[in-house]
C-alpha cells in the first residue's frame, strides 16, 4: 500500500507539472500512467483501465477547482456559457460512465490509445482550431455538451481538448475558451467520478481502499502533488519555447500509446 501511495505522489507531481507546462489536462497523463501502475501492482486486468479512468476523474475535481479560481480572479470565465453547457455535460458524463462500465477492458484501452494518437498528431503538427460561425443554436449546444461529457467521462479527462476547439470555432477568444473549459471540467469530473463510484460499488476483485472504481490511495496521492506542481509548470511555460516543447510532448504521448498497446 505504501509503495502505491508513493508512486501516486510521484505521478501526481509529474502530471501536474506537464499539465501546467503544456496546457493539457492532467487526465491525458494520469490515465495511461495509472493503468501501467495498477497493472504493475497486480490489479485485475479487467479493472485496470476503468479504475484508471475513474480515479483520474476524481483527481480532476480538485485540480479543476484550483484552475477555476485562478481564471475567475482574472475575469476570464463567461459563466453564462458554463451554465448553458453544464447540465448537458453532467448528463453526458453520467451516460459515459455507464457505457464504460459495459465496454470490455481491451476496447476501453483502444479508445484511449486512439485519443492519445489524435492529440499527439495535433500537437506535433501544431493543428489549431480556426474561428467559424458566430453562435451555435441552443439545440446544437445541448447536443455538443452531452457528447463532450460522454467522451470525457469515458476517457477520464477534463474535456479541455474537446471544449476549447468547439468554443473557438464559434469565435470565443482563446483566453475565455480556456477559462470556460476549466470551469466545465468540474461538472464532468463530479458527475463522472460519482457515477463510477456508484457503478463499481458491488464489483468483485476490487483492490482494498476502493470506492467503487476509484482507488482512494492513488486519488489522494495524485491530487496532493498535482495541485502543487501545476502552477510551477504554468510559470515555466511562460519562459520556455512552447511550440518546440509541445512537439516533444507529442512524442511522449506516442510512446505512451505504444506502451498501452502492449502493457
C-alpha angles and dihedrals in degrees: 000000000000090000095054091047090053090047089051092051089053092045091050092051092050096044093046092050093048093045091053094042098049102026089239122137114259092237090073088065101028099055099055093039092048090049090055091044093050091047091050090052093053102255116165106279090226090058101041099090099039091048090049090052094046094046091047091054091050091055091049089063090070100035091050091053090056092047093047092053092050093050092043092054088053090051093238100125116096096206094188089064092046091052091050094049098037102077094048091045092053092048091049092047092053091048091048092055091051091050092048090051089061097041117097116250092245092052092049090051091049091052090054093046090055090050091051091051093049093050091044092054091047091053095042094053095032093239106184127185115252125219115256131161126007106239134005120226116258092247092051091047091052092048093049091047091055091045093050091048091048096049093042092052093049091048097040094236136129092242099242094129088055102037100046097057090048093051094044091051087059090051101260109155113252092243092056094039092057091047093048089047091053091052092048090052090072098062089043091053096042096047094040097045093044091050093049091048090052097042094050098045095105100029112129124234095030112153121250119281094028124144099205105301093342115100102215100201091051092045093053094045095050095043093051098053101031091059089055099045100040093075089047090054091047091054091048090051090066093058102039131072099265098191093056093042091053090055090053089048091052089057089052090053091050090053090049091051090051091048092050090054092062109023 
